[in-house]
Structure formats: C-alpha cells, structure tokens
Amino acid sequence: MPSAVDLATFLLELHERSNELGYREFQHFALDRLARLIPFDSGLLAIGTIHAGAPTGRDVVLHRQPPEFMTSWDQVRHEDQVALWAFTHPNQTGNFAVDGPLFEGRAALGEHCRQWGLAHVMVTSMVAQHAGLYWVLSVYGADPKRPFTEAERAAMELVMPHVIAAARRARLGQLRARTAMTDSHGQAAAIVNDEGIILEAEPGFTDLLRGEFKGWEGPLLPKPVQAVARTASSTREVLGRLAVRADPSSGVLLLHLRRAVPADQLTAREREIAQAFSQGETHRELGQRLGVSPNTVRRHLFNIYEKLGISSKVELQKMISD
C-alpha cells in the first residue's frame, strides 16, 4: 500500500511539474512516477471524445509498449469487456485478471494479452458528459502470480483525477506559451480541432457554453462559437454574453471564454488608448506615440466614456482592470 507520504509526494510532483514540462513530456513523466507509486510493467493514458454515444480516441500515450500495441488492440477491441466496464463505471478503478471471467470465451483478446505480456489489468475512466470528453488510464502487470492489490486499486482511483487535471494544465500551458497568451486569469480554455470538436477543456469552459446555449452537449462547439473561432484569431470577439478568443497553434485552436464585460465593446485602438490613459499617459504623450493629435486622443476618450457609460478616469481604471 502506498503510504500517505508517498501519495502526497506523488500528487505534489504532478502539479509542480505540470507547470514546467511540455504536454507529451509530462504524460511520460506522470506514467513513470505512477509506476514507482503503484508497480506495473506497462500502461497507457488515452483521451477521446464521445459523440452520439460512440467513443473516438484522439490521443494515446503508451508506457513501455510499442506503437504496435494499439494496432493489435484495434483488431480485438470488439471483445474488450474491460474497456466496456471502464466506460460504464466512470470514476471507479477496476482490477481484473486476464484469466478471469471478463476474458472467458474471448480467444483473440486473450492472444493479444499474451502477445504483449498482460496478466493483470487495472483501469480507470473519467467522463465529462456535457463536454463529450473521456480519459482512460490503464496499467498492466506481467506476472500472473502478482495481482494488483486492493490497496493499489484504491490508490489508483484516488490519483486518477489529479493525473488528468495536471496533464490538462500541461497541455494548455504549452499552447498558451506558444501563442503568447500570458493573461488567462478569469478565463476558461479548451483545445479545439478544425472541425470544431473539443479535444480538451477546463470545467468552467463547459459551464460557460451551457449557460449561453441551453441544452448544448459536446464535443462539437455550438455553431455560433465555431464561426467566431474561425475569425477571432488572437483577438477578442463578443458573442452574446461571452467574450471569445481563438489562438491557432500546432494545428489546433486554443479557445478562451469568459463573461463579456462593457470594455469588450471597445475597438482595438480604443482599448489601447483606454489602457494607456488609465495607466497615466497624457493626451500629448499618447498622441505622440500613436502619431495623432492630442485632440484626436480626446475624441477617442470621449467615445470610450460614452460606450462604457462612465464619466471619470477612476471609473475607466476600474473598467480596464476588470
């Protein structure tokens, strides 16, 4: 049984390193550290989407297994009752022996397990129903005489949500760094492909969409959000009560949502002027920097005050800060 100290150390490492490592590097790190906490010989971490009840794998990282492992499994997946169990028992960890009841009468699956040295399996799934996302962690023991213990099963069930949350943070952090998205405070993010399918999402992202689009279920973005995402390249656009920003990176879109605020009504030039003026630049300094007259700056500020319904610099500072 992993001790409380071992568990705490593992979880602390996960969350610390998720801020330091790239997404793929972090996944391998997490599986390697998990194997020290709960000894296993090989494993995998998979992420996918669920649409119309059908799961589709989107990303799989293997631990101590070659890529051919997944090719072999694809040929016997129709027999895999362990995978079915995982999807029908989310947030629970199952502990199964390959010579046990779930494998009876499934010769092809049994041959797959023998080929790749699988004698015991522990599996945990998590499902975000509204977002249409799932995550699966499977670990395998090769020694028929060394089954996973109940304590190890309970430990894996406990750490699984932390592994997924930390991996999500690593993935989003990597994309934010690539897109120079430095200020994401108060926003919820998702990774979306060019078909408008959500590949990963923070919980708050789903909450915002469901608040604006009643009855929405993922993994497809609502069509109005898809349309804005295709055009709002690294700029903020207002969609109903939401402010949307989409940054292309590595063949996907990094999408940020937040509640729209009055300052979102400003144009890019107005936001620049409002920000600078609220931070102390004078009309003359702003005009010199932007190549316009001080009177032009004053007209911009008049329009800004009108749009925001304010009458003082103090109010402007608060609006911009919010």
C-alpha positions in Angstrom: 0.0 0.0 0.0 1.5 3.4 -0.9 1.9 5.4 2.2 0.2 8.8 2.8 3.6 10.4 2.4 4.2 8.7 -0.9 0.8 9.7 -2.2 1.3 13.3 -1.1 4.7 13.4 -2.7 3.4 12.0 -6.0 0.5 14.5 -6.2 2.7 17.4 -5.3 5.2 16.4 -8.1 2.4 16.1 -10.6 1.1 19.6 -10.0 4.5 21.2 -9.8 5.9 19.5 -13.0 2.7 20.3 -15.0 3.8 23.9 -15.0 7.4 23.0 -16.1 7.1 20.2 -18.7 5.5 20.1 -22.2 2.4 18.1 -22.6 3.9 14.9 -24.0 6.9 15.0 -21.7 4.6 15.4 -18.8 2.5 12.4 -19.7 5.5 10.2 -19.8 6.7 11.7 -16.5 3.3 11.0 -14.9 3.2 7.4 -16.0 6.8 6.8 -14.9 6.2 8.3 -11.4 2.9 6.4 -11.1 4.8 3.1 -11.8 7.0 3.9 -8.8 3.9 4.5 -6.6 1.9 1.5 -7.9 4.3 -1.0 -9.5 3.2 -2.0 -13.0 5.0 -3.2 -16.1 3.3 -1.2 -18.9 0.3 1.1 -19.3 -1.4 3.8 -21.3 -3.2 7.1 -21.0 -5.9 7.8 -23.5 -8.1 10.9 -24.3 -11.0 10.9 -26.6 -14.5 12.3 -27.4 -18.0 10.8 -27.2 -20.5 11.8 -29.9 -23.9 10.1 -30.2 -22.8 7.6 -27.7 -19.7 6.4 -29.7 -16.2 7.0 -28.2 -13.4 8.1 -30.6 -9.8 8.1 -29.4 -8.0 11.3 -30.0 -4.7 10.9 -28.2 -2.9 7.9 -26.7 0.4 7.8 -24.9 2.0 4.3 -24.2 4.2 3.4 -21.3 6.7 0.6 -22.0 4.7 -0.7 -25.0 5.5 -0.1 -28.7 3.0 1.6 -31.1 2.1 -1.8 -32.5 0.3 -2.5 -29.2 -2.6 -0.2 -30.2 -2.7 -1.7 -33.7 -3.1 -5.1 -32.2 -5.8 -3.9 -29.8 -7.8 -2.3 -32.6 -8.2 -5.8 -34.0 -9.7 -7.2 -30.8 -11.4 -4.1 -29.3 -14.9 -5.6 -30.0 -14.0 -8.3 -27.4 -12.7 -5.9 -24.8 -15.1 -6.1 -21.9 -12.6 -4.3 -19.6 -13.0 -1.2 -21.8 -16.7 -1.5 -21.7 -16.6 -1.8 -17.9 -14.5 1.3 -17.7 -16.9 3.4 -19.7 -19.9 2.2 -17.7 -18.2 2.7 -14.4 -16.6 6.1 -14.6 -14.5 7.4 -11.7 -14.1 3.8 -10.4 -11.0 1.6 -10.8 -11.4 -1.9 -11.9 -8.9 -4.7 -11.1 -9.0 -7.7 -13.4 -7.0 -10.9 -14.1 -6.6 -11.8 -17.7 -7.6 -15.4 -16.8 -10.7 -14.1 -15.1 -14.4 -14.0 -16.1 -14.3 -10.9 -18.4 -11.9 -12.7 -20.7 -13.7 -16.0 -20.9 -14.6 -17.1 -24.5 -12.6 -14.2 -26.0 -9.7 -16.0 -27.7 -8.5 -13.1 -29.8 -8.3 -10.8 -26.8 -6.5 -13.4 -24.8 -4.0 -13.8 -27.5 -3.5 -10.1 -27.6 -2.8 -10.1 -23.9 -0.3 -13.0 -24.1 1.5 -11.3 -27.0 2.1 -8.1 -25.1 2.7 -9.6 -21.6 -0.6 -8.6 -19.9 -1.6 -10.8 -17.0 -3.4 -8.3 -14.8 -5.2 -5.0 -15.7 -6.3 -2.0 -13.6 -8.3 0.6 -15.4 -10.0 3.9 -14.5 -12.0 6.2 -16.7 -13.4 9.7 -16.3 -16.2 11.1 -18.4 -17.2 14.7 -18.9 -20.7 14.0 -20.3 -21.6 17.6 -21.2 -18.3 18.3 -22.9 -18.3 14.9 -24.6 -14.9 14.0 -23.4 -13.3 10.9 -21.8 -10.0 10.0 -20.3 -8.8 6.4 -19.6 -5.8 5.2 -17.6 -4.9 1.5 -17.9 -1.9 -0.2 -16.2 -0.8 -3.8 -16.8 1.1 -6.4 -14.7 3.0 -9.1 -16.5 3.5 -11.6 -13.7 0.4 -14.0 -13.4 1.4 -14.6 -9.7 1.5 -11.0 -8.8 -2.0 -9.4 -9.0 -2.7 -5.8 -8.1 -3.8 -5.4 -4.5 -7.0 -3.7 -3.3 -4.8 -1.0 -1.8 -3.2 -0.4 -5.1 -6.6 -0.3 -6.8 -7.8 2.3 -4.3 -4.6 4.4 -4.7 -5.1 4.5 -8.5 -8.7 5.5 -8.1 -7.6 8.4 -5.8 -4.8 9.7 -8.1 -6.5 9.4 -11.5 -8.3 12.8 -11.3 -5.1 14.5 -10.4 -3.2 12.9 -13.3 -5.9 14.2 -15.7 -6.0 17.7 -14.2 -2.3 18.0 -14.3 -2.0 16.7 -17.9 -4.6 19.2 -18.9 -2.7 22.0 -17.3 0.5 21.0 -19.0 -1.2 20.9 -22.4 -3.0 24.3 -22.0 0.2 25.8 -20.6 2.2 24.7 -23.5 -0.2 26.1 -26.0 -0.5 29.4 -24.1 3.2 29.8 -24.2 3.3 29.2 -27.9 0.6 31.7 -28.6 2.0 34.2 -26.1 -1.3 34.1 -24.2 0.1 35.4 -21.0 -3.1 36.7 -19.2 -5.7 34.0 -18.9 -6.9 34.9 -15.4 -10.7 34.6 -15.1 -11.0 32.7 -18.4 -11.7 29.1 -19.2 -9.9 27.3 -22.0 -10.4 24.5 -24.4 -8.4 22.9 -27.3 -10.5 22.6 -30.5 -9.7 21.0 -33.8 -10.5 22.4 -37.2 -13.8 20.5 -37.2 -15.0 22.4 -34.1 -14.5 19.3 -31.9 -13.4 19.9 -28.3 -10.3 17.8 -27.6 -9.7 19.1 -24.1 -11.5 21.6 -21.9 -11.4 23.1 -18.4 -14.6 22.5 -16.5 -15.5 26.2 -16.5 -15.4 26.2 -20.3 -18.3 23.8 -20.5 -20.2 25.7 -17.8 -20.0 29.0 -19.8 -21.2 27.3 -23.0 -24.2 25.6 -21.3 -25.1 28.9 -19.7 -25.2 30.7 -23.1 -26.6 27.8 -25.2 -29.3 25.9 -23.4 -29.2 22.2 -23.8 -25.8 22.2 -25.5 -23.8 19.0 -25.3 -20.2 18.5 -26.7 -17.9 17.6 -28.2 -18.9 19.8 -31.1 -18.8 23.6 -30.3 -22.1 25.4 -30.8 -22.2 26.7 -34.4 -22.0 30.4 -33.4 -18.9 29.8 -31.4 -17.4 27.8 -34.3 -18.0 30.8 -36.6 -16.4 33.2 -34.2 -13.5 30.9 -33.5 -12.6 30.8 -37.2 -12.4 34.6 -37.4 -11.3 35.7 -34.0 -7.6 35.0 -34.5 -5.8 36.2 -31.4 -8.4 38.9 -30.8 -11.4 39.2 -28.5 -14.8 39.0 -30.0 -18.2 39.3 -28.2 -20.8 36.6 -28.7 -23.9 37.3 -26.7 -22.9 37.3 -23.1 -19.5 35.7 -23.9 -16.1 37.1 -24.9 -14.3 34.6 -27.2 -10.6 34.5 -28.2 -9.1 31.9 -30.5 -5.4 31.4 -31.0 -4.2 28.9 -33.6 -1.2 26.7 -32.5 0.2 23.3 -33.6 -2.7 22.5 -35.9 -5.4 23.2 -33.2 -7.2 26.2 -31.8 -6.6 27.4 -28.2 -10.0 28.8 -27.3 -10.6 31.1 -24.3 -14.1 32.1 -23.0 -15.2 34.5 -20.3 -18.2 36.5 -19.4 -18.3 39.6 -21.6 -17.8 43.0 -19.8 -18.6 46.5 -21.0 -14.9 47.1 -22.0 -15.3 44.4 -24.7 -17.4 46.9 -26.7 -14.2 48.9 -27.4 -12.3 48.7 -30.7 -8.6 47.5 -30.5 -7.5 51.2 -30.9 -9.9 52.3 -28.2 -8.7 49.6 -25.8 -5.1 50.6 -26.4 -5.9 54.3 -25.7 -8.0 53.4 -22.6 -5.3 51.2 -21.2 -2.6 53.7 -21.7 -4.6 56.7 -20.4 -5.8 54.7 -17.3 -2.1 54.0 -16.6 -1.1 57.6 -16.6 -0.2 58.6 -20.2 -1.3 62.2 -21.1 -3.2 63.2 -24.2 0.0 64.7 -25.6 2.1 61.5 -24.9 -0.5 59.3 -26.3 -0.8 61.4 -29.5 3.0 61.4 -30.0 3.2 57.7 -29.6 0.3 56.9 -31.9 1.1 59.6 -34.4 -2.2 61.6 -33.9 -3.0 65.0 -32.4 -4.0 65.4 -28.7 -7.5 66.4 -29.9 -7.9 63.1 -31.7 -6.9 61.3 -28.5 -9.6 63.4 -26.6 -12.2 62.4 -29.2 -11.3 58.7 -28.7 -11.6 59.1 -25.0 -15.0 60.8 -25.3 -16.2 57.9 -27.4 -14.8 55.4 -24.9 -16.5 57.1 -21.9 -19.8 57.2 -23.9 -19.6 53.4 -24.7 -18.7 52.5 -21.2 -21.3 54.8 -19.6 -18.7 56.4 -17.3 -17.5 59.9 -16.5 -14.2 59.7 -14.7 -10.7 58.3 -15.1 -11.2 56.4 -11.8 -14.1 54.6 -13.4 -12.1 53.9 -16.5 -9.2 52.4 -14.5 -11.7 50.1 -12.8 -13.3 49.0 -16.1 -10.0 48.3 -17.7 -8.7 46.5 -14.6 -11.9 44.3 -14.5 
